[in-house]
Amino acid sequence: MSNGIIVPILDYTEFNYAWATGATEEQVIADRIPVAPFTKIGLSVRLHRRTIGTGGSFQFIIRGINPSAKDGQDYVFPTDLASTPTVVTTTTVPTVLQLSTLITDPQQPMIRVILRTIGPSAGAMFAIFSADLVMKTG
């Protein structure tokens, strides 16, 4: 690929949240990814398998972060920069998901990729994902 790179951020991984009945959970998938040199950032997520009970969902989100070497804290921009469509029980499998809006000209020096899960009111909550970031300079 010219003017960009592909960064694998998630190997073929199983996520099982059947225990999270009705709860919203956020799990960091990739952290402190430097994005300052890039003008466009995309996310390509492969959904390999899924079983989702009533009311459950999965969604990948990206937030900007600016870590501080002085106090060791990660300062996280409070608003999601972008997200994928929500994966629910009717989502086709296998499929590929991407950000609903491409991130252009990121203002934070790094990003964090998060899997947001809403547990089902009843039933199973299981999915297998893998993912890559696509970052371009032009």
C-alpha positions as CSV (number, residue, x, y, z in Angstrom):
1,M,0.0,0.0,0.0
2,S,1.4,3.4,-0.9
3,N,1.3,6.3,1.6
4,G,0.1,4.2,4.5
5,I,0.4,1.1,6.7
6,I,-1.7,-1.7,7.9
7,V,-1.3,-2.5,11.6
8,P,-2.7,-5.8,12.9
9,I,-4.3,-5.1,16.3
10,L,-6.4,-8.2,17.1
11,D,-5.7,-11.8,16.2
12,Y,-8.5,-14.3,15.8
13,T,-9.9,-13.9,19.4
14,E,-13.0,-15.2,21.1
15,F,-15.1,-12.9,23.3
16,N,-17.6,-14.4,25.7
17,Y,-19.8,-12.1,27.7
18,A,-22.7,-14.3,28.7
19,W,-22.1,-13.3,32.3
20,A,-22.6,-9.6,31.6
21,T,-26.4,-9.7,31.7
22,G,-27.6,-6.2,30.7
23,A,-24.2,-4.7,31.7
24,T,-22.1,-2.4,29.4
25,E,-18.5,-3.4,29.4
26,E,-15.5,-1.7,27.6
27,Q,-12.4,-3.7,26.9
28,V,-9.2,-2.1,25.5
29,I,-8.2,-4.0,22.4
30,A,-5.2,-1.9,21.3
31,D,-3.6,1.0,23.2
32,R,-1.2,3.9,22.6
33,I,-1.1,3.5,18.9
34,P,0.9,6.5,17.5
35,V,-1.2,8.3,14.8
36,A,0.5,11.8,14.6
37,P,2.0,11.2,11.1
38,F,-1.3,10.0,9.6
39,T,-4.1,12.0,8.1
40,K,-6.6,9.2,7.7
41,I,-7.3,6.3,10.0
42,G,-9.6,3.4,9.3
43,L,-10.5,0.1,11.1
44,S,-11.2,-3.2,9.4
45,V,-12.8,-5.8,11.7
46,R,-13.5,-9.3,10.6
47,L,-16.5,-11.0,12.4
48,H,-15.8,-14.7,12.1
49,R,-18.7,-16.1,14.3
50,R,-21.3,-14.8,16.7
51,T,-24.1,-15.8,18.9
52,I,-25.9,-12.9,20.6
53,G,-28.8,-13.2,23.0
54,T,-31.7,-10.7,23.2
55,G,-30.6,-7.2,23.7
56,G,-26.9,-7.9,23.4
57,S,-24.4,-6.2,21.1
58,F,-20.8,-5.6,20.3
59,Q,-19.2,-2.4,18.8
60,F,-15.7,-1.3,18.2
61,I,-14.9,2.3,19.1
62,I,-11.8,4.5,18.9
63,R,-10.8,7.3,21.3
64,G,-7.9,9.7,21.2
65,I,-5.4,9.7,24.0
66,N,-2.5,11.8,25.0
67,P,-0.3,10.0,27.6
68,S,1.8,12.1,30.0
69,A,5.4,11.1,30.7
70,K,5.3,13.4,33.8
71,D,2.6,11.6,35.8
72,G,2.1,8.4,33.9
73,Q,-1.5,9.1,33.2
74,D,-3.4,8.5,29.9
75,Y,-5.5,11.5,29.1
76,V,-8.4,10.2,27.1
77,F,-10.6,12.4,24.9
78,P,-14.1,11.8,26.3
79,T,-15.9,11.5,23.0
80,D,-15.5,8.5,20.6
81,L,-13.6,9.6,17.5
82,A,-15.4,6.9,15.5
83,S,-17.1,3.5,15.8
84,T,-18.2,0.5,13.7
85,P,-21.9,-0.4,13.3
86,T,-23.2,-2.4,16.2
87,V,-23.1,-6.2,15.9
88,V,-26.4,-7.7,16.9
89,T,-28.1,-11.1,16.6
90,T,-29.1,-10.4,13.0
91,T,-25.7,-9.3,11.8
92,T,-24.5,-11.4,8.8
93,V,-21.6,-13.8,9.5
94,P,-18.9,-13.8,8.3
95,T,-18.6,-10.2,7.5
96,V,-16.3,-7.2,7.6
97,L,-17.0,-4.1,9.7
98,Q,-15.5,-0.7,9.2
99,L,-15.8,2.7,10.9
100,S,-19.0,4.5,10.1
101,T,-16.9,7.7,9.6
102,L,-13.2,7.6,8.7
103,I,-11.0,9.5,11.2
104,T,-9.3,12.4,9.4
105,D,-6.6,14.6,10.8
106,P,-6.5,13.1,14.3
107,Q,-5.8,15.8,16.9
108,Q,-4.5,13.5,19.6
109,P,-1.0,11.9,19.3
110,M,-2.3,8.3,20.0
111,I,-5.5,6.3,19.8
112,R,-7.1,3.5,21.8
113,V,-9.3,0.8,20.2
114,I,-12.1,-0.5,22.5
115,L,-14.6,-3.2,22.2
116,R,-17.9,-2.0,23.8
117,T,-20.2,-4.9,24.8
118,I,-23.8,-4.7,26.0
119,G,-24.7,-8.0,27.7
120,P,-27.9,-9.7,26.7
121,S,-31.0,-9.7,28.8
122,A,-31.0,-13.5,28.3
123,G,-29.0,-16.0,26.3
124,A,-25.5,-16.4,25.0
125,M,-23.1,-13.6,24.2
126,F,-20.2,-14.8,22.1
127,A,-18.2,-13.6,19.1
128,I,-14.9,-14.1,17.3
129,F,-13.2,-11.1,15.8
130,S,-9.9,-10.1,14.3
131,A,-8.9,-6.6,13.2
132,D,-6.5,-4.3,11.5
133,L,-6.0,-0.5,11.5
134,V,-5.4,1.1,8.1
135,M,-3.5,4.4,8.5
136,K,-2.7,6.7,5.5
137,T,-0.6,9.8,5.0
138,G,-2.2,11.1,1.9
